[in-house]
């Protein structure tokens, strides 16, 4: 196991995306590294989530909540 923190998950994800596709390197991705960051960074992303990764299994489920001040007219 090698921990590569940084850039909201982009550092470790880039390393795995560039690894040889021999089945010896896996990644536990997150919402930030595979959903939020591509939206934020666009063409500057160091990998393509759809092209560079293949899902194996879901290992966890984490609910997210979007909240705002009650005075915001959303």
Beta strands, then each sheet from edge to edge (+ up, - down):
end
